[in-house]
């Protein structure tokens, strides 16, 4: 099922130590950093990613950067209202909604419409996490090691046994006799 991922842009920027630790004091620069991180994280996603910021134009402004829709609310309308409206439209169209904000009012309104709400801290963890395929491969390796009883700490032992076997057999492995 198609999913709209809605991000309360300034809420993410203001609530997460990641942006404070970068020493970002310019909101335009902070927006660019957030959008770049979202682009990197959701590069191969089939979901619609929408980042909403408070704006001050006469009309709502919508930009597209690669596969990210960036929305600036119009003057006098908060980004919160835009997110709530977009979440309702997505649910009416039959799409799932996943929204990231720490604002209780938005979380309640999106949750009432059937959307999933997540904290900005959860998004920050995702932005810092390694690529999903790397995580999947690592989990696979761990499971294979459990199944076959392999322990990476024993690698030095395996190398020693292999060298010892080669020394005793003149560099060739002994073949087992078939019965």
N, C-alpha and C positions, 0 to 999 in steps of 0.2 A: 504494500500500500504506500502511496505517496505521502511524504511527510514534509511539513513546513517547520523549519527550525528558526525560531524567533529569538533575537538577542537584544536585550535592553543595553545598548552600547555604553552610554555614560554611566549606568549603574555598574557595569562590569569594570570600567576604567576606575571609577572612584572607590569601589569596594575591595579591590584586590591588591595585595602588597606587591604583586608582580610589577605593576605599573609604577608604584612608588619607588621600588628598588631600582628601576631603570632611570630614575631621576627625571622623569618626564614632567615638565611643568607647562608645556604647551598642549592644549587640548587637540589641536589639529594633528600634531605629531602622535599623540596618544591614539587618536582614531586610526591613523595610518598603521601604527604598530598592531593594534587589535585586528584590523582588517587583514593584514598580512598573516598574522597568526591563524586566523580563521581560514584564510585561503589555504595555508599549508595543511591544516588539520582536515579540512573537508574537501580537499582537492579532487579526490576520486569518489565522492559521495554522489548518489543520485537524488538526494534530498534537496529541497529548495532552502537556501540559507538567506535569511533576511535580518539585517542589522538596522535597528531603529535608533535615531538620535533626536534630541530636541533641536528644532530649527527655528529660524526667525524670518523666513520668506513669506510672501503673500500667499503662496500655494505650497502644497506638499511637494517636496523635491525627491525624485527617485533617480538614482544612478545605478549603473551595473558595472561591476569590476569582475571580469571572468564570470564565474558562476555565483557571485554574491550580489544580492540586491541590497543597496544602501538607501535607506529612507530617512529624510529629514522632515519632521512635522512642520506644519505651517505655523506662523506667528499666532500665539494664543492657545495653541493645542499642544498638550504634552505628549511626549513619546509614548507614555503609558497608554493614553487613549488610542493611539495608532496601533499599538501592539494588541490591545484588547479587540479592536475592530478587525484586525487582520486574522487573529486567532478565530474569531467567530466566523468570518468569511471562509476560512480554510475548513473548519469543521462542517459548515453548511455544504461545502463542495465535496465532502467525503474524505478529506485529507486528515491525517493525524497531525497533531501539533505538539511540538516540544519547545518550551520556552525557558530562557535563562534570565532570571532577575532575582534580586533579594527584596524587591518591593512587595510588601504583603498585599496591597490592593490589586496589583496586576496578577499575582500568583492566585489569589482567590477567584478573580474574574475568569482567568484562563482555565483554572481547575473546574469551575462551574460549567464551562462549555465543553468539558471532556478532554482538555489538553493536559499533557504532562508538564509539571513545573519542576525546574531544577534551580539550584543556587548558582550564583556567580562563581563560588568556590569550586563547584563541580566542573564548571566550564574551564576554569583555570587549570584544574588537574588534567583535564583532557588536552588542553593546549600544551602542557608540559610533557605529556606522555609520549612514548615512542610510537612510531607508526604501528597500526593495528596488525599488519602482516608480520612484523618482527615479534610482537607479543605472541601471536598465534604460533609462530615457529618455535619460540622459546618454550611455550607450554607443551607443544608436541614433543620436543626433545626431552623434557622432564618426564613426561608420561612414558616415552620409549625407554628411558633409563630405568624407570620403576619396573616396567614389564620384563625387561631383560636382565635386571639386577646389575646394571652398570653404574659405576660410581666414578665421576670425573677425577676425584681425588686419587683413585687407583691408577691413573694414567701413567705415572712414573713407574709403578710396579709392572704395568703391561709392557712398557718400553724395555725395562730391564729383562723381563722374561723373554721377550722377542729377541733381544741381543744375545742372551744366554743360549737360546735355542739355536740361533744362527752359528754361534761359536762352536757348539758341540756337533753340529751336523755339517760343518764345512760350508756354511752360507746357505744351505738348502733346508727347507722345512721337511721333516719326516712325514711321509704319507702313512696314513693309517691303513692297515691291511683289512681287506674286506673278507668277510666270512662267507 
